[in-house]
Amino acid sequence: MAPASYYLSHKVMIIIGAFGLSLTYLLAWCGQSLVAMQTMQVMYGFATSSRLVFSSYIFLLVLEEDYQIMTSLTQTVSLLSFVLASELGQLLALTDSSYEIYFIISLVALIVCCASTFLLPADSSSCSLSYLNRLGNPSKGWTATLKETWGGKSLKILSVWWALAFAGVSLVQNYGTTLFDAIDSHSKFNGHILAISEAGGSLGSYCAIYIDKFSYRSRQFIYVLGSSFMGIICVLMGVYTKIWGAYLSYVVICTIYRTFSCLVSVQCGRLLSNGQFILLFSVNNFAGLLIETLLQAAVEVVGLSIYSQFIAFSGLFFVATAIFITFSCIDCRGDESNKYVLTETGPEGILTADT
């Protein structure tokens, strides 16, 4: 998606992604062969990846001071739409509606989505020309671009947190209903809890607008707090075998993650020096998916119980916490060293340090 967005523009890729998602539903509805289903899976992967293009597209359109507001509002609306769709699906299920009704409603919504993409403003990236020139020499161009994109230490640390937290919460969501069934296979509230978790996430995404200034001042501390809380909650889901406790833990961990995902994507965007937002988003999410896949394969091979799996998942959050604590200590030592140098060198040293 990164090079395609610069060759064809972000808007074009969003349009193609919307039509790809419509084609996915048409194949799922009308396809009758294995090849059709396999094609549908490929189209779905392509279409969902265009969401990353939309996230970076927003950063190209607005001023830096509006990054947090626009990111939070778009994610809030997206999650609320998921809540409405989930509850509508629950209502249709109670009335024994056919699958055709689900597909018709989905296709109507997607047709509106496809039409609205043409109304989006055109994007223009000031660095796209230099980016394409670098790709004239693929090996040198990609290497130089990647080094330039992740040039700062803070951006690298935040990207690691992004990938680990993404992987951890994705695993929690993938195995959440399995945990619910293991605790109480007769519960009829699983679908509602999934919807409530997204509603909590939408609230957290909106609250990120007001937490943004605090997160900027606190530096790494707020991420240490967030990842440690998610790790503790994940452990509780593995040891506390009461259905309502599992429900509450699931909602809380999803809410915390959605809040922090808004914060970390904006902070990464602000630290980016070359404007390669789509490259940043793509690589960080790919890293998260890779970690998720490897851990999921590991727990399946080992044959852990569903409860032990959640304890294993908590390790991702605790690793992220440990990384941030380590770098926070290093930063603190660096600050103390700078203070010592300033004291010894006097006013001239202060001028040099600030510069």
C-alpha positions in Angstrom: 0.0 0.0 0.0 2.9 2.4 0.7 4.3 2.6 -2.8 0.9 2.2 -4.4 -0.4 5.2 -2.5 2.3 7.4 -3.9 2.0 6.1 -7.4 -1.8 6.3 -7.6 -2.5 8.7 -4.6 -4.1 7.9 -1.3 -7.5 8.9 -2.5 -7.4 6.4 -5.4 -6.3 3.6 -3.1 -9.2 4.4 -0.7 -11.6 4.2 -3.6 -10.2 0.9 -4.8 -10.3 -0.4 -1.3 -14.0 0.5 -0.9 -14.9 -1.2 -4.1 -12.7 -4.2 -3.1 -14.8 -4.6 0.1 -18.0 -4.5 -2.0 -16.6 -7.2 -4.2 -15.8 -9.2 -1.1 -19.4 -9.3 0.0 -20.6 -10.0 -3.5 -18.3 -13.0 -3.8 -19.3 -14.2 -0.3 -23.0 -14.0 -1.3 -22.9 -15.3 -4.9 -19.7 -17.4 -5.0 -20.3 -21.1 -5.1 -16.7 -22.5 -5.5 -13.6 -22.8 -3.5 -11.8 -20.5 -5.9 -14.4 -17.9 -5.3 -14.0 -18.1 -1.6 -10.2 -17.9 -1.8 -10.5 -14.9 -4.1 -12.9 -13.4 -1.6 -10.3 -13.8 1.2 -7.6 -12.1 -0.9 -9.9 -9.2 -1.8 -10.9 -8.8 1.9 -7.2 -8.6 2.9 -6.6 -6.0 0.2 -9.7 -4.0 1.1 -9.1 -3.9 4.9 -5.5 -2.8 4.4 -6.9 0.3 2.7 -8.0 1.4 6.2 -4.3 2.2 6.9 -4.3 4.4 3.8 -7.2 6.3 5.2 -5.5 6.8 8.6 -2.4 8.2 6.9 -4.5 10.2 4.4 -6.0 12.2 7.3 -2.5 13.2 8.4 -1.8 14.6 4.9 -5.0 16.7 4.9 -4.9 18.4 8.3 -2.5 20.5 10.3 -0.3 18.8 12.9 -2.2 20.3 15.8 -5.4 18.6 14.5 -3.9 15.1 14.2 -5.3 14.0 17.5 -8.8 15.4 17.0 -9.2 13.9 13.5 -7.8 10.5 14.4 -9.9 10.3 17.5 -13.1 11.4 15.8 -12.7 9.0 12.8 -12.0 6.1 15.1 -14.9 7.0 17.4 -17.3 7.0 14.5 -15.9 3.8 13.0 -16.3 1.9 16.3 -19.8 3.3 16.9 -20.8 2.1 13.4 -19.6 -1.4 14.5 -21.7 -1.2 17.6 -24.8 -0.3 15.6 -24.1 -3.1 13.0 -23.5 -5.7 15.8 -26.8 -4.8 17.6 -28.7 -4.8 14.3 -27.2 -8.2 13.5 -28.4 -9.5 17.0 -31.9 -8.1 16.3 -32.1 -9.8 12.9 -30.8 -13.1 14.4 -33.7 -13.0 17.0 -36.2 -12.7 14.1 -34.6 -15.6 12.2 -33.8 -13.4 9.2 -32.1 -15.0 6.2 -28.5 -14.3 5.3 -29.6 -12.5 2.3 -31.0 -9.7 4.5 -27.5 -9.3 6.1 -25.8 -9.1 2.7 -28.4 -6.6 1.3 -27.9 -4.2 4.2 -24.2 -4.5 4.0 -24.1 -3.9 0.3 -26.3 -0.9 0.6 -24.0 0.6 3.2 -20.9 -0.2 1.0 -22.5 1.3 -2.1 -23.0 4.6 -0.1 -19.4 4.2 1.1 -18.1 3.8 -2.5 -20.0 6.8 -3.7 -18.8 9.0 -0.9 -15.1 8.2 -1.6 -15.3 10.2 -4.8 -16.2 13.3 -2.7 -13.0 13.1 -0.7 -10.5 15.9 -1.3 -7.4 15.0 -3.3 -4.2 14.4 -1.3 -0.8 15.8 -2.1 2.4 14.8 -0.4 5.3 17.2 -0.6 7.7 14.3 -0.3 6.2 12.0 -2.8 8.4 13.1 -5.7 11.6 12.5 -3.7 10.2 9.2 -2.5 9.6 8.0 -6.0 13.0 9.2 -7.2 14.5 7.0 -4.5 12.6 4.0 -5.7 14.5 4.4 -9.0 17.2 2.4 -7.2 15.1 0.0 -5.2 17.7 -1.4 -2.7 19.2 2.0 -1.9 15.8 3.8 -2.0 14.0 1.5 0.4 16.9 1.3 2.8 17.3 5.1 2.9 13.6 5.7 3.3 13.2 3.2 6.1 16.2 4.6 8.0 14.9 8.2 7.5 11.4 7.2 8.6 12.5 5.5 11.9 15.5 7.9 12.5 14.6 9.0 16.0 14.9 6.9 19.2 11.5 7.9 20.5 9.7 6.9 17.3 11.4 3.5 17.4 10.3 2.9 21.0 6.7 4.0 20.2 6.6 1.8 17.2 7.7 -1.2 19.3 4.9 -0.5 21.7 2.5 -0.1 18.8 3.4 -3.5 17.4 3.3 -5.4 20.7 0.1 -3.8 22.0 -1.6 -4.4 18.6 -0.5 -8.1 18.7 -1.6 -8.6 22.3 -5.1 -7.1 21.9 -5.7 -8.8 18.5 -5.0 -12.2 20.3 -7.4 -11.2 23.1 -10.1 -10.4 20.6 -9.5 -13.5 18.6 -9.7 -15.8 21.6 -12.2 -13.8 23.6 -15.3 -15.7 22.6 -13.5 -19.0 23.1 -12.7 -18.0 26.7 -16.4 -17.0 27.2 -17.5 -20.4 25.9 -15.0 -22.2 28.1 -16.3 -20.4 31.2 -20.0 -20.6 30.3 -21.1 -22.2 27.1 -24.7 -21.3 27.6 -24.3 -17.5 27.9 -26.2 -15.5 25.3 -24.5 -12.2 25.9 -21.3 -12.7 24.0 -22.4 -10.7 21.0 -23.6 -7.8 23.2 -20.3 -7.8 25.1 -18.4 -7.5 21.8 -20.5 -4.5 20.9 -20.1 -3.0 24.3 -16.3 -3.4 24.1 -16.4 -1.4 20.8 -18.6 1.2 22.4 -16.1 1.5 25.2 -13.4 1.8 22.6 -15.2 4.6 20.9 -15.5 6.4 24.2 -11.8 5.9 24.9 -10.9 7.1 21.4 -12.8 10.3 22.0 -11.2 10.8 25.4 -7.8 10.6 23.8 -8.4 14.2 22.6 -8.3 15.4 26.2 -5.5 13.0 27.3 -3.2 14.0 24.4 -1.5 16.9 26.2 -0.9 14.8 29.3 0.5 12.0 27.3 2.9 14.4 25.6 4.2 15.8 28.9 4.4 12.4 30.6 6.7 11.0 27.8 7.0 7.2 28.3 5.1 7.0 31.7 1.6 6.9 30.3 2.6 4.0 28.0 4.2 2.1 30.9 0.9 2.6 32.8 -1.3 1.5 29.9 0.7 -1.7 28.9 1.0 -2.8 32.5 -2.7 -2.4 33.1 -3.5 -4.4 30.0 -1.0 -7.1 31.0 -2.6 -7.4 34.5 -6.1 -7.6 33.0 -5.0 -10.3 30.6 -3.6 -12.4 33.5 -6.9 -11.9 35.4 -8.8 -13.2 32.3 -6.7 -16.4 32.5 -7.1 -17.0 36.3 -10.5 -15.6 37.1 -13.1 -18.1 35.8 -16.3 -16.1 36.3 -18.2 -15.1 33.2 -19.0 -11.5 34.2 -15.5 -11.0 35.3 -14.3 -12.1 31.9 -16.8 -9.8 30.2 -15.7 -6.8 32.3 -12.0 -7.5 31.7 -12.6 -7.8 27.9 -14.4 -4.5 27.8 -11.8 -2.7 29.9 -8.8 -4.0 27.9 -10.4 -3.1 24.6 -11.2 0.4 25.9 -7.7 1.0 27.1 -6.2 -0.2 23.9 -8.4 1.9 21.7 -7.5 5.0 23.8 -3.8 4.3 23.5 -3.8 3.3 19.9 -5.2 6.8 19.1 -2.5 8.4 21.2 0.5 6.4 19.9 -0.4 6.8 16.2 -0.6 10.6 16.6 2.6 10.8 18.6 4.4 8.7 15.9 3.0 11.0 13.2 4.3 14.0 15.0 7.7 12.6 15.4 7.9 11.6 11.7 10.3 13.8 9.8 9.8 12.8 6.2 6.0 12.6 6.0 5.9 8.9 5.1 2.8 8.2 7.2 1.5 5.3 5.1 4.9 3.6 5.4 5.0 4.1 9.2 1.4 2.8 9.6 2.0 -0.2 7.3 5.3 -1.4 8.8 4.1 -1.0 12.4 0.9 -2.9 11.7 2.7 -5.6 9.7 5.1 -6.0 12.7 2.2 -6.4 15.0 0.5 -9.0 12.7 3.8 -10.9 12.5 4.2 -11.0 16.3 0.5 -12.1 16.7 0.9 -14.9 14.1 4.1 -16.2 15.7 2.7 -16.3 19.3 -0.6 -17.8 18.1 1.3 -20.5 16.3 3.4 -21.1 19.4 0.5 -21.5 21.8 -1.3 -23.8 19.3 1.8 -26.0 18.9 2.4 -26.2 22.6 -1.3 -27.0 23.2 -1.9 -24.6 26.0 -5.4 -24.4 27.6 -7.5 -21.3 26.8 -6.7 -19.9 30.3 -3.0 -20.5 29.9 -3.1 -18.8 26.5 -4.3 -15.6 28.1 -1.5 -15.6 30.6 0.9 -16.1 27.7 -0.7 -13.2 25.8 -0.1 -10.9 28.8 3.7 -11.4 28.2 3.4 -9.1 25.2 2.1 -6.2 27.3 4.7 -6.8 30.1 7.5 -6.9 27.5 6.3 -3.5 26.2 6.2 -2.2 29.8 9.8 -3.4 30.4 11.0 -1.8 27.2 9.5 1.6 28.2 10.8 1.4 31.8 14.3 0.6 30.5 14.4 3.5 28.1 12.8 5.8 30.7 15.7 5.0 33.0 18.2 5.6 30.3 16.5 9.0 29.5 16.6 10.0 33.2 20.3 9.2 33.4 20.9 11.2 30.3 19.0 14.2 31.8 21.1 13.9 35.0 24.3 13.8 32.9 23.2 16.9 31.0 22.4 18.8 34.2 25.9 18.0 35.5 27.5 19.2 32.3 25.5 22.4 32.4 26.6 23.1 35.9 30.2 22.6 35.0 30.3 24.6 31.8 28.1 27.6 32.8 26.0 29.8 30.4 27.9 28.7 27.3 27.1 25.1 28.0 23.5 25.9 28.4 23.4 27.5 25.0 25.1 24.5 23.4 22.8 22.0 25.1 19.7 23.8 24.0 20.9 24.0 20.4 
